[in-house]
Amino acid sequence: MRTEWIRPLSDSDGPFATVVMDATHDTADATEQYRLRWRDLRERLADAGADDAMLGVLDDAVTDADVPDGTAGRVLVADARQVLLDRHTEIPPERGTASWGSVPDLLPVLAAVGEDVPTVVVAIDNAGGEIRAVDGTVETVDSGSSGPVHKAGTAGPGEGGADARVEETWKRNAHAVAERVDKLVRGGNAALLVVAGDAPARARLRDELTPASAEVMAEIENTGGAVPDQVDDTVRAAAGDVRERRRGEYLTSFATASGRSDGLAVTGVAGVAAAARAHAVETLLVDPSAVPGTELVVGADPTAVAERSGDLPDATTTPVPAPDALVRAVAAADGAVVLTRPDDDVTLTDGLGAVLRFPVGPAA
């Protein structure tokens, strides 16, 4: 999972409240149930040491937000001044969690929030297309040609030439749509392009796209040039496929690096902490079920993380749970994080491992 969305949390000095809760709204008493769930989590935060200012910030966030219809979860991270992270998730947590501490409680946050998959959606037909960009902006695109877009219903003298002109208009429209789609995919750093339309229209668009856009294209059968209502189901399914493919690539990379002797894979608290401190971690692997209750010390910089205070230049250090310290450090250095599952074929000492950008320590 890419972690750029976690990085801004390090701009605050904390302390932090971290809440992962069920935000499902599918029954007549859903609002009351939501309020009761928050009350329970609020009490846990107060017992842990959260002050009135922080609790007030969260009260406002919970009560003022629009509640999504259906099943949902919600993730909140706040300090005493403001909410720093507020995400609704498609799947509610099995149980709500609330914690207060020097750094955010990041493992339940990562487990709840799926990796962003920036997506461009286009509905294509013979006349052009409707495009929804990564930021949700919708625009209609065609070639501006005044040429016909419908073939004659019956064949007759000269109809072959007319049909050829129609097909040329279709191609020009597909080219215009493809040019705009390519710009939006590239500009929005899109990892997914969902195309709705009939098979011939989709094929014409695919032929006009750059290889980079065509490579991330997923298709849905549809008639008409408007984005269909059911496209979001396709987007969710295709985004899930993208996440799983990326996840598999991360695990394969670790397995490959572990099989070499060049020092580009490490496991265990000590090795991973040293690599994180050196900004060397490309991908951090965490097994939530196997991480011990070990604490690391952190300094002012989020990448200042070590087993002992003497390993850091900071005059003052703070002990924090090892996984939270490491996730924060890796995110600050633009690394990725993967939470492993029981069926993953991976061996991690202390439930921790990393693929490195460069060797650290004796292997260097």
C-alpha positions, -999 to +999 in steps of 0.1 A: +000+000+000+013+034-009+014+057+021+014+093+009-019+098+027-004+089+060+025+114+057+006+146+067+000+130+101+036+137+109+031+174+106+014+174+140+033+170+173+004+151+188-007+134+210-032+116+187-066+100+190-071+072+165-107+058+160-119+030+137-156+025+140-187+010+123-206+037+104-233+014+090-266+032+083-291+006+071-318+003+098-344+026+113-323+031+145-290+034+127-284+070+139-289+060+175-267+030+171-240+051+156-242+076+185-239+047+210-209+033+193-192+067+193-201+071+230-184+039+239-153+047+219-152+082+234-152+068+269-122+046+259-103+076+247-111+096+278-099+067+300-067+065+280-059+102+286-075+122+257-083+157+269-116+176+264-102+196+235-094+165+215-127+148+224-146+180+214-128+179+180-139+144+175-175+150+188-179+177+161-165+154+134-187+125+143-220+144+147-215+169+118-206+145+090-230+131+065-237+094+072-234+071+042-262+048+033-256+011+038-226-007+054-196+015+060-167+021+084-150+053+094-115+061+103-105+093+123-072+105+135-071+138+154-050+159+177-063+185+201-067+211+174-082+193+144-091+161+126-061+151+106-075+121+088-112+113+081-120+084+058-152+064+052-145+028+042-167+004+023-164-023+049-170-017+086-144-031+111-152-063+129-149-043+161-144-006+168-110+006+182-100+038+199-065+047+211-046+077+224-009+081+223+022+099+211+018+086+176-013+074+157-023+038+160-016+030+124-021-008+120-060-007+124-060+024+102-041+005+074-063-025+079-094-004+074-084+019+046-079+004+012-052+017-010-063+046-032-066+035-069-069+067-089-094+060-117-106+076-149-140+065-162-151+070-198-184+061-216-177+059-253-201+057-283-200+066-319-206+103-312-178+107-287-175+101-250-182+113-214-152+112-192-150+113-154-115+123-142-097+112-111-110+142-092-146+135-102-149+162-129-171+151-158-167+164-193-180+155-228-156+151-257-160+147-294-139+156-325-160+186-333-167+171-367-201+177-384-198+144-401-226+118-399-225+092-371-253+069-383-251+046-412-280+043-437-305+017-428-306+002-463-280-002-489-283+017-521-262+034-548-235+054-532-242+041-497-207+025-495-191+059-496-215+073-471-208+045-447-171+050-450-176+087-441-196+076-410-169+052-400-143+079-404-163+102-381-164+074-355-127+071-357-121+108-354-144+109-323-126+080-308-092+097-314-104+129-297-117+110-267-085+090-265-063+121-266-082+136-236-083+103-217-045+099-221-040+134-207-063+127-177-047+093-170-012+107-171-021+140-153-041+122-125-015+094-122-044+070-127-039+033-120-072+023-136-092+033-167-127+019-168-143+021-203-181+016-208-196+012-243-205-014-269-177-036-281-169-018-314-167+016-297-145+002-270-122-014-295-119+019-315-109+037-283-084+011-273-067+013-307-063+051-302-050+050-266-013+051-257+001+018-244+002+032-208-035+039-208-045+007-226-025-013-201-047-001-171-080-004-191-110-024-178-141-027-199-179-028-193-206-034-218-229-004-221-249+015-248-251+052-249-224+078-243-231+086-206-213+071-176-238+043-165-250+041-129-236+006-124-201+017-134-191+022-097-196-015-091-172-022-119-147+004-106-148-011-071-142-046-084-114-035-108-098-014-081-098-045-059-080-064-086-054-036-089-048-037-051-044-074-051-020-073-080+001-047-063+001-066-031+013-097-049+041-077-065+052-064-031+053-100-017+071-113-047+097-086-044+104-095-008+106-132-016+131-124-044+152-101-023+152-126+006+167-152-017+197-131-025+227-122-004+230-085-014+213-072+018+182-058+001+159-077+025+158-076+063+136-090+090+132-083+127+127-052+147+164-042+149+171-046+111+139-029+100+144+000+124+180+006+112+168+006+076+139+029+083+162+053+101+184+054+070+154+060+047+163+027+030+129+010+032+111+006-001+084-017+013+076-026+049+059-059+056+040-063+089+022-094+102-003-078+127-008-111+144+029-117+151+043-083+159+054-083+196+046-056+221+080-042+216+085-005+219+110+017+199+121+052+207+114+080+183+128+115+180+114+147+165+118+136+129+094+107+120+123+087+106+143+090+138+135+055+152+157+031+171+158+005+198+179+027+221+179+064+227+216+064+223+212+055+186+195+089+179+209+124+180+177+137+198+181+149+234+146+138+241+130+106+228+096+090+233+088+052+235+061+041+211+048+007+198+072-006+172+048-011+143+034+024+146+069+039+148+080+019+117+049+026+096+052+063+103+090+063+095+085+044+063+057+066+051+078+097+058+105+083+035+079+075+007+079+038+013+050+013+009+035-009+036+019-044+033-001-061+060+005-098+055-022-125+059-021-160+074-021-176+039+008-155+026+040-176+020+063-152+039+085-156+069+090-126+091+111-123+123+091-104+149+063-101+123+084-075+105+103-074+072+114-050+046+126-047+010+154-021+009+164+005-017+201+000-007+218-022+019+222-010+055+246-021+082+271-050+077+256-059+043+264-024+030 
